[in-house]
């Protein structure tokens, strides 16, 4: 069953680079001239599949999906069940009641047998058309996960070994009226191990993940979702299945495979669109025709004479947009509208049928600016969108589930909308997961979330034998063609952390052997991937993240120190530091990864655990933590500033710990992100001009401790509520340096504003302010961070009578005309475990309803830090949460994501604050 290299490649199967054709039919209309084509164009009635005469055209392609119910069986036939396509073995077994929820308790280890077995999908289907009338019939798989042999009517069509490729098999000569299709899968674990064994000469590390991850080995030897073999935030579920659409396509003459459009703003001060259409032409002779592009709202229409050559090939059309119309550009969230224009592209060829392609045309430019900075060594690293520098605010995206068939449009929309609602304008699609569904990018286009798109390589070195490179080349070609129309994608990035892995020698490679791995690195990401990506001129490419950008290129693509703060982007993690100390963070050009862990809420954990698991030190808690010493690191970080729970009630103690991990995470990431935001306009000791903050990570793949701000299922952690504020378009930020208190005004707004800074100081023991400072005429410049207040802490405390560091807390906000106001921010003068005067408070809430929104009226009898409202498993989010309550009354809104009631909310509500932790 095992084969090294070539026999598992696609020898028999038709692919992107030069499809082989079984036969061709000579066209009978070669005598048509351009004049006749123009007549065809004029006569064409407006929908696909309609001939020039207005009657159904002979030869409109037949497309028949094979989605739905298949038969699924394991290697020895002992397990047989129904399997849905798209789908995978695990979800089929769960749906059939043969296994529990794979996420329940220890099932990730208990169900390892599923991934070690070899499964087969099969079904019989009747061909719903007369297959004898077609020159070519293809069986198309949009996604096979991963290593499989494909048969139809007992004829082997070919093999698959790349989860990220689109596979097309010519079945013209084997299709019948009734057909039997089989997809024989080979265990991804077994295949990866065998490919590693076959790789002679030198090892490709890492061999296996750390034991704490309970994962599988040699993920880097298979083109599959890398984190499906486990990660430090996720389980090991190396799935098998047909994870995307599978269909029959029958056509004559020609068939459109890919269609993409990208926009450019030229030196002539006008917009252009580049349209690329890739066809499979089964005619033995060239086919001529006309293509008309029409964008009604821009009064733009152009017609092109085109010739399609036999075989697979592309035509590229350049459309000049009517200069007399003002084009509205596509802008990121918070910077403008996400305008798109309806566009119709009509293909009328001398033979066959008319194709009408409806799409959205978006206009935006993107530049990655790397240029010298006055007063600093190195280069800048920032994005300019439509000629405007944009501070990138957001997070990192991982797969939303171990089982991709469970990731619905609603799942994606909920998570992405939550990102936008927290004032994010960007996400990085991380390189250890999957290239996301089309709907993911559609939603990002619609709501203005920019995407930093990694290719799927992460935290490893990779083989570069010819078969592997061909597979990757096909993968990258397919994905770029599929995705490049999306204005939301602003960058292609070759991999996650692999430059750093070589430079920092993560895998203890002897220095004498280093050259071999650098050569492999350049071969894969530069000579292979980059060469393909450069054909897309609408967005930049970097080889890795973190990287020193142009400096890495200068150093042969592997820089001596890819974490250099004077170049490129950085990833930063250090759990031993005091996270409240801003000076511990790198003053980098661009922070693309950083973060701290927390636990998901009790209601999320409860669904996959039992009573004996509800302890911070239970076997379940240890099993679920896939990051070495992660639970202890959280305790240590909490201990710097908070008292640890001492309750004798074990379940209360567990809930208190969960709450404190979320408070700690929120406050840590707040401190670090605010540091990056206030560093954007200054250079200090050669460092600064930080222009991006993407914390790790946005979402969770299962219910476990992780760096995420959104729990599995979409519930907002306290961090996500904090992100709403620390990513606000207008924000005051305070920090201390050498006994001096500084407040900066940070703005993403496009114009300068004259504002009033309002500082209110409270003692922990009273809701009455002890000191109010109002400073008017404060100018906060557009898209910058400027110092607006400075005073020594001693003078500050002296002015506010009865204040000491331990007894007082500082709050502040910016206010302007026309209702412009920043969130209220806070600055702690000491650790809260040392705070003097904090009292046990009477905290209560009443719930009312207004239309579809629920209103929580909160009342407190004393200052209350980190007030958390939790309504258990009721889906929805609050307008704010985790806040410092300094007034007797506060109103918080709840936006439900599903129907609920006042009674349900009241019954489910838990109010927790720091003073409730005992």
N, C-alpha and C positions, 0 to 999 in steps of 0.2 A: 504493500500500500504506500510505502514511502518512496519518494524519488527525489534525488538531489537536482536542484536547478531546472534544467531545460524541459524535462518531461512534464513539469507542472506549469510551464508557461503556456501561452495561448497559441500553440502551433496550428491548431485546426480552426481557430475561431477568428472571425472578422473583427478588425479593430480600427482605431483612429488613424493610424499611419498606413494608408494605402489599403483599402478594403479589397478583398479578392472577390470576383463575381463569377457565378456559375454560368451565366449566359446573358446575352444582350439581344434585344430586338431592334433591327434597323428601323429608323423612323421614316415615315412615308411623306412627311411634309417639309423636306429640306429646302424646297424651292421658295419658301416664304421670304419675302423681302421686308425691309423696315417699314415700308408704307403699309403693308398688310398688318404688321404688328401694331402700328398706330391705330389702324381701324379696329383691331381687336381690343385695344385699350379703351377706345371711345365707346365701343359697344358693350364692354364688360359690365355686367350688373353686379352690385356691390357685395356679394358674399362669397366666402371660400367655397370652391366646388361648383361654381356656376360658370358655364361656358360663355363665350363671346355672344352666342345667339340667345342667351338667357335661359337655356334649358340645362338640366343636370349634366355635367361633363362626364364623359366616359373616363373612367380611370381615376376618380377621386380616391385617394388612399383609403384602405380599410385599416382601422385600428381597433383591436379587440383586446381588452385587458383580461389578464388571468388572475386578477385579485380574487380574494374570497377563500373558500374552504378547500384545503388540500389534505391529503393523507400524510401523516407523519409517523415515522417509525425509527426505533433505535437500531444499532448495529446487528444484534442477533435476533431481532424481531420480537423480543419479549415485551416491548412497550409499543402499542399502536394507538393512535388517537387522531383527532382532527386538529389541524394546524391552520391558523389564519395567515394569509399573505396579503399585505406585508405583516411580518411578525417574526418571532423567534421561538426556539424550543422551550425556553423557560416560561414565557407567557402562555404558550399553548398548554404546557403541563399544569400551570396554575389555574388556567381557565377551566380545564377538564377536572379539576379537583384532585389531581394526582400528587400535587405538592402544595405546601402552604405558601403564603406570601414569601418570596425569596428574601425579602428584607427583614423578616421576623427573626428576632434574637440572633441565633448563631447559624442561620440557614446558609449564609454565604459559604461557610465551610462544609456544612452538612450536604449541600447540593453540588459539591465539586464533581461528583460522578456524571452530572449532566454534560458538563463541558469536556469530560474525558471520553465520552462515548462518541460514535460517529452516527449521525442522524441522516435520514433521507426524507425529503419532501417529494410527493408524487401526486399526480391527478390525471384523469382522463378529461379531454375536452373535445367538443365537436367544432370543427372549423365553420364559422358563421358566414362564409362566403365561398364562392367558387374559386378555389386557389389556382385552378388551371389558367385563369385569365390574367394572372399577374406575372410580370417579368421577375420580380424579386419578392420573397417573403422572408421577413426577419423575425427572429425571436429576440426581444430586447429586455435586458435586466438593468434597471436603473441602480440597483445595489444588491450585491450578494455578500453575505457575511459568513465566511470569507473564502475558505478553501473548498472547492467543490468541483465535481464532474457533472456536466450537463448532458442528458440524453433525451432524445425524442424518438419514439417508435423503435427503441433499442439501438439507435445509432448515436454514437458519442459525437456531440457537436464541438466540445472543447472543455476547457477547464478554467476556473477562476481562482485568483489568489490575492485579490486586492479589494478590500471592502469599499474603497473610495472611487473605484472605476465604474464606468458604464460599459456593459458588455452587449455586443450585438452578434448574433449567430445567423448565418444564412441557412434557412430551412426549406428553400424553394424545392429542392429535389426530394425531401423526405416527408413533407407535410401530407397528411391524408384527410379524409372526411372526418374520421375519428382518430384522435391522437392520444398517446400516452407519454407524459413528460415526467422526467425524474431529475432530481437534484441531489446527488450523493455528496454529503458533507464529510469532511475529515476534521477531526478535533483540532482546533487552532493551537491548543497546548502541545499536542503531539507533533503537529507540523512545524511549529516554531522550534521545538527541541531538535527535530531532524534537520532543519535548515542550519541550525547552529552547528550540529555535528558535521554537516557536509562542508562547512566553511573551513577550508584547510589553510594552513600557513600562519594565521594569527587570530587571536580572539577578538570579538567585538563586544566590549563591555557596555553596560553591566550584565552579568549573567542572570541575576535574580534580584527581585526587590528585597528590601530589608525584611527580616522575619516578622516584624510588628505589623506589616501590611497583609500578611497571610495571603500572598499573591502567587502568581505563576511566573515562570522564567522565560527569558528570551523573547520578550514582546517586540524587541527591535528587529527580529527576523521575520516579522509578518506585517504586511500592510493592513493593519487593523487598528481600531480605536485602542491606543496604547494604554489608557487607563482602565480598559476592561480586564487587564491582567492584574489590577489593583493600583492604588495610589495612596498618598498619605492622607487623603480625605475620602477615599472611596473603596468599595469592595471589589473582589475579583469575581467577575461574571463573564468569562470569554464566550460570548454567545455564538450560536449558529442559527442561520435563518435567511430568508429572503426579505431584506429589511426595507426595500423600496418597491416601486411598481415593477411588474413584469407584464409584457404585452406582446401581441403579434402585430406586425406592421406589414402590409402588402401594398406594393406600388409599382407603377409603370413609369418609364422615362426618367423620373428624378424624384428625390424626396428631400425635404428640408430637415436637417438634423439639429443644427444650432442656429440661433438668431440672437445677435447682441448689438447694443448700441452704446457708444460712449461719447461724451461731449468734450469740446475743446474751445478755448477762447483764443483766437489767433492774433497775430501782429496787426491784422487789418481791423482790429477792434470790433470783430463780429464773431458770433458763435458758429461753430460747425458741429455736425454730428457725424461720427464714423459708424457706419452700419456694416456688420460682418454677417454674412449668411453662408453657412456651410451645408453643402448638398452632397448626397450620394446620387450620382448620375449613372443609370444602368444602360443608357443608350451607348452604342458603339461609336457614335459620332457626336461632335459638339452640338449643343442646343442653344439657339439664340432666342432672345426675348427682350421684354421691357420690364423695368421695375419702376413703380411710381411711389414716392414717399409724400405723404400729405399730413401736415400739422395745421389743422384749420385755425386754431386760435392765434397762431403766429403768421397766418396767411403765407405759409411756405408750402410749395409743391414743386417737386423735381422729378423728372423722368430720366431714366438711364437705359442705354442699350447694354445688354449683358450677354455674355457667352458662357455657358456651363460646359466644362470639359468632362469627358468620360472619367469615371472613378470618383473618389472623394476629393472635393476641392472647395475653395471659398471664393466668394466675390466680396469686394470691399467697396462701399459707396461713401462718398463724402458729400454731405448735404449742407449747403450754405443757408443759414437762417436769415430770413428777410430782415435786413438791417433797420428798416423803418419801424419795426416793432420792438418795444422794450421787453426783453426777456427777463422773467423773474427767475432768479437763481434758486437752487436748492440750498437750504441752510441747515446747519446743525441745530438741535434743540436749544432754545434760549437765544438764538441769534437771528431768527427770521423764520419765514415759512418754508415748508417742504413742497414747493410748487412742482408739479409734474404736468406735462402736456400730452393729451391723447394724440396718438400717432397711428396712422394706418400705412402699412407697406404692402403693396400689391405686386405680386409676381405674375406676369402673363407671358408664357413661353410659347414657342411655335408648335409645340407638341404637348399633349396632356392637358392639365387642369390649371386653374387659377388658384394661387395661394394668397390669402389675405391675412396678414399678421397685425394684430392689434397690440399696441404696447404703450408704455409711458416713456416719454422723453424727459429726462432731467438734465439740468444744466448746472454744473458746478466744476470748479477747478480745485486741485489740491497740489500743494508743493510741500515737500519736507525740506525745511530751510536749515542748511548746515553751513554757516559762514562765520568768519572771525567776529569776536565780540570785543569791543573797546574795553581795555583794562583787565582782560582775562586771557590766559592761554586757552587753547582748544578752540572748539566750534560750538555754535548754537545747535539746538535740536528742537525744532518746533514745527507745527503744521500751520500753513496758511491756506485758508479755504476762501475761494473767491477773492483772493488778494487781501484777506483780512487775517492777521494772526489770531489764532483761537487757543485759549487755554483748555487743554483736554481734561475733562472731569468725568470719572467713571470708575469702572471696575473690570474684572476679568471673568469671562464666561466659560463654564465647563459644561459637559453634557448634562441635560436636565434629568436624566434617568439612565440607569444601566441598560434598560430595555427600550430601544428607540421607538418601538411601536406604541409605547405608552405616552410618548411626547406628542401631544395634540396641538392644533393651532391655538386652542384656548390656553394650554400650558404656556406656550411661547409668549402669547400676547400678555398674559398676566405678569410674567417675569419681566418682559421688556418694558411694559407700561410702568411697572414698579420702578424700574431704572430711571425712566423719564420723569416720573413723579418725584423722584429724589434729586432732581436737577442735574442728572447725568446727561452728558452729550456724547459719550463714547463707551464702547466695550471692546475688550480684546478677546477675540475667539482663540482660545489657548490651544497650542499645538499638540496636546496629548489626547484630544477628544475626537470630534468628527467635524467635517465641513457641514455646517448646519443646513436644515431644510430650506427650500426656496421661501417658504412662508416666513421664516426667521428674518431673512434679509428684506422681504417685502414690508414687514412691520417696521424694521429699522428705517427703511426709506420713508415710510409714512410718518413716523414720529420723530425723525431727526437724530437717531442714534448712529454716530460714526462707528465704523468697525475697523479695528486693527486685526487683519486676518492672518493668523499663522498658518503655515502648512503643517501637516500632521506628523511632526517629529518632535520628541521632547525628552530631555534629561537622559540622553543616551548617545552612543555612537552607532553608526549604521553601516551595513555592508554596501559595497559598490560593485558587485559583480554585474556583468552585462544584463542578465535577466532582471535583476533587481532594478537597475537604472531604467530599463525599458518600461517596467511596470510603473515606476514613479513618474517617468516622462508622460505616460498615457494618463495617469491620475491627475497630474498637474495641468496637462492640456485640457482635459475634461472639465476640471473644476474652474479654471480660468474662463473657459468658454461659457460655462454655466452661470458664473457669478459676476462677470465683469460689467454687466449692464447696471448694477446696483450703485447708485451714487453714494450710498452709506459706506461702502468699502473704500477706505482712504489709503490703505497700505497693505501690501503683501509682505509677509515676513517668513523667512525660510524655516525657522525652527524655534523652539523654546529651550534656551540655556545651553545649547550644545557647543557654541563657541566658548562659553565660560567653562564648560566641562573639560575641554581640552586645555584651555589657558590655565585653569586652576588645578588641573590634574586630579579631578575627582576620583578617577579610577586607578590611580597609582601606576600609571604607565611609565616604564623606564625611559629616561630621557633619550636614550639612543633610538628608541622605537617611535618617538613622538612624530617624526616626519611622515611615517606611514599613515597615521590617523589624520594629520593635517591634509595630506594629499587626498584621502578619502573625503574629508570634509569639503574641500574645494571642488572635488569632482561632483559630489552630490548636490550641494546647494548653489554653487556658482556656475559650473560648466553644464549642469543638467537643468536644475529648477530655474535659475536666474535667466538662462538663455530663452526658455519658454515664456517666462513672465514678462520679459522685456518687450515682447510683441504687444503687450497692453501698455500703451503710452499714457493712459489716463490717470495713473497713480504710481507712486514710488514703490521701491522694493528695498528691504534691508535683509541681510542674510540670516540674522539671528536676533534674539532678544534675551538678555541684554547684549548690546553691542556698542562699540565706539563709532559706529557709522562710517564715515569717510576715512577716519583714522584707522579703523580695522581693515578697510580695503587697502590702505597704504601699507599696512603691516602684513599683507598677504592673506587677508580675510580672517586671520586668528590673531587678535590683538594680545599684547602681553598682559594687559589688565582691562578686560571688557567692562569692569565696574568703575572705570575712571570717571569722576564726576565732571570733568571738563569736556566730555564728549558723550553723544548718544544717550541711551536710556540705561537705567539701573534697576536691579531687583535688590531689595534689602530686607533681611530678616535677622533679628537678634532678640531672643526672648529673655536674655539675662539682664538687659538694660532696664532702667526705670523708664517706662514708656512715656511718662509725663515730662521727661527731660528732652526738649526739642533739640538740644545740642548734640544728642546721640545720633541724629538722622543725617544722612548724606545730603549736602546742598547740591543736588544733582541738576542736570539740564532737564531730565524727564524721568519721573518715577513710574515705571510701568508695572511693578509688582512690589507690594509690601503688605504687612498685615499681622493680625493676632487672632488666635483661636477663641471660640466660645462654644458652649453647648446650645443645642436647639431647645426650645421651650418644652416643658413637661408634657403638654398635650400632644406634641409631635413625637416625643420619645415613647409615650404611653402606648401608641398604636402598634409598636413593634417590640414590646417588652412585657415582662410579667412582674408581679409584685416584688419578687426577690431581687430583681435587677435595679430597683430604685434606690441606688446608693452610689455615691461618687467613686467608691472603691470596689464595687461589685465586679464579678467576672464579666458581666455584660458591658459595664463601663470601660473596663480594660480592653475587652475584645473590640469594642466600637472605635476606640482611639487608635488610629493607624499612623500617628506621628510619634516618633520615639520621644518618650517622656512628656508628651503633650499635656496630659492631665496635671502633672506636677508643675510644668511650666506655667500653666494658668494659675495654679495655687500661689506660686511664687510671685507672679505679677500682681495678683489680687492683694497679696500680703504687703506689698510696698505701700499701699494707700488705704486699704480697708481691713476691717476686722473679719476674720474667718468665722463662719457659722459654728455655733456650739450647741445647737438645739439637741435635746435628748430624743426628740421624735425623729426617727431616721428619714421618713418621707419629707417632713418639713426641712430637714437639714439638706436633703438632696435638692429640693426645689430652691432653697436659699442659695445653694452653690450654683445652680443653673443661672439664677438671677444675677449673682455676682460676676459670673464669667461674662455675661452679656453686658453688664455695666462696664466692666474692665475693658472688654474689647472695644466698645463704643467710645470710651474716653481715650483709649490708646490711639485708635485710628483717627479720631478727631484731632488729637494733638499733632500727629504726623502729617495729616492732610493739610491742616491749617498752616503748618510750617512750610509745606511745598507751595501753598497758595501765596503766602506773604513773601516768598522768595522770588517771585516772578519778575520783579522790576529792579532788583538790586544785584550787584556783584560785591561780595565780601571775600577778601583774600583770594580773588580769582575765581570764586565759585558763585553760582546763582543763575539767574535767568531761567528758573524752573518753569517749564511750560506744559507740564502734564502730571496728573495724579490719578493713576488707575490702581485702586487697592485690590488685593487678593482676598476674597473672590466674591462674585455676586451671588451665585446660586449654589444649592446643594444637590448632590446626586442621590443621597439617601439620608436617613435620619441618624445623624452622628455628629460628634464634635468636629468642627471645621472652622475655616477662616471666613465662611460665607456670611453675608448680611441678610440673605433670604433663605429661610428654611426650606427643606423639601416640602413641596406643596404650596410654596409661595408666601408663607407667613413672614411678616417683617420682624426681624430681630431689632433690638434697640439700636444697633449700629446703623441699620437702614434709616431709622427715624433721625438719627444724628446726621446721616449723609444729606438728608433734606436741607439741613442747616449748613453744614460745613461746605456744601457745594452750592449754596444760595448765590444768586447773581450779584448780590450786594451783601457784604459781611464784614463786621469789625472783628479783628483777631488780636488777642492780647498775649504777650509773653514777657518773661523776665530775663534780664541779662545783667549780671554783676550788680544786683540790688536795684536795678532800674526797671520800672514798668513801662512797656511800650504798647501802644495800640495802633494797629495798621487798619486802614480802610482798603478792602479788597473789592474790586469791581470787574464784572464781565460786561457791564453795560457799555453801549456804544458812544455815549456822550458823557462829558464831565458833569458832576453834580455838586452843588453847594448844599451841604447837609449840616445837621446838628448832631453832635455826639452826646449821648446821654449816658452818664455813668451813675449807677445806684449801688451803694454799699449797704449791706445788711449785717447785723450780728446774727449768728446762728440761732440765737435764743428769741428773736423777735421778728414779727412780720412788718414792723415799722422801720423804714430806712433810717440809717444813722447819718447818711451823707449822700447828697445828690449833687452831681456836677453836670452842668449843661454847657457845652462848648459849641457855639454857633459859627457859621461861616467856614465850616470845614470843607475844603475842596477835595473830593475823591475823583481822581482822573479816570477817564474811560479805559477799560481793559488794562488795569494796572493794580499795583499794591503800593500804597504810600503811607508813611508814618504820619499819624494825625494826633498823637498824644504821647507825652513822655514825662515821667516824674519818678523820683526816687521813691522806693517803697516806704522808707522811713518817713519822708515828708508826707506821703499819701496817707499813711496811717495816723500821723500826727494831726492832720487836718480833719480826719474822721474820728471824732472823739470816742474814747472807750474801745478803740479797735486794736486788736493784735492780729498777727498772722493766723493764730488758731481760732480766734473768736469771730472773724469776719469773712465774708465772701463778696466778690465783686461781680456785678452784672452790668452789661452795657449794650447799647444798640445805636443804630444810625437812623435818623429820620429826616425826610425831606418834604418838599411840597408835593401836591397832588397825590398824597397817600403813600408815597414811596417810603418804605421802611424795611430795614434789615431784620433778620431774626434777632432775638435777644441772646447774646452769648454770655458765658460765665468764665471766670478765672478763679481757681482755688489758690489761696495763699498758703495752704498747708495740706498735708494729707488728711483725708476725711476721718481716718482712724484717730487722728490727733485733734479733731475739731472740738472746740469747747462751746457748750451751750446747746448742742443738738438735743432736741427733746423727742420723746415718744409722742406721736401726733394722732389726733382723731381725724382720719382721712375717710371721706365718704363720697358716694356718687349717686345721683339720681338720673334715670334715663327717660328721654322723651323722643318723639319722632316728628320729623318734618319732611314730608314727601318720602323720598327713598333714603334719606340720611337720618342717622340716630344721633342724638345730642346727649353727651354725658356732662352733667353739671357737677364739678368737683368742689369739695369744701375741705379746708384744712384748718387746724388750730395752731399750726406752727410751720416754720420753714421746713420744707420736705425735699430732700435731694433724691434725684433719680426715681421719680414717680412712674411706675409701670402699670399700665392697664392691660389686662389679658382676659380675653373672652374664650379661652380654650380652643376648641376645634371649629368654632364659627368662623367661616371664611370672610375676610375683609381686612381693612386697615384703619387705623386712627389717623386723625389729622396731625397729631404729634404724640410723642411718647418718650418716656425716660427722662423727662424734663425736671429742672429745678423749680419747684413751686414756691414762689415768694409772696403770693397774694392769697387772701382767704378763699377767693372763688376763682375758678378757671373753667372755661368751656372747651371741651374736646369733642370733635366730630368723629363718628364711625361710619365708614363707607363700606357697606356689605358687598361681597362678591356673589352672594347667593341669598335667596329669601330667608329672613329671620324675623324675630319679633322682639318687642320690649321685654316680654317675659323671659324668653330664651337668653337674651343678653344679660338681664339682671341675675338670672340663675347661674350663668357661666362666669360672671365677672369676678376677677381677683384683682385687688389693688395691693401693690407691693411698693415699698420705698426702702431706702437704706436704713431707716430707723426701725424697720420691722425685722431686720436680720439680728438674730440673737444667738 
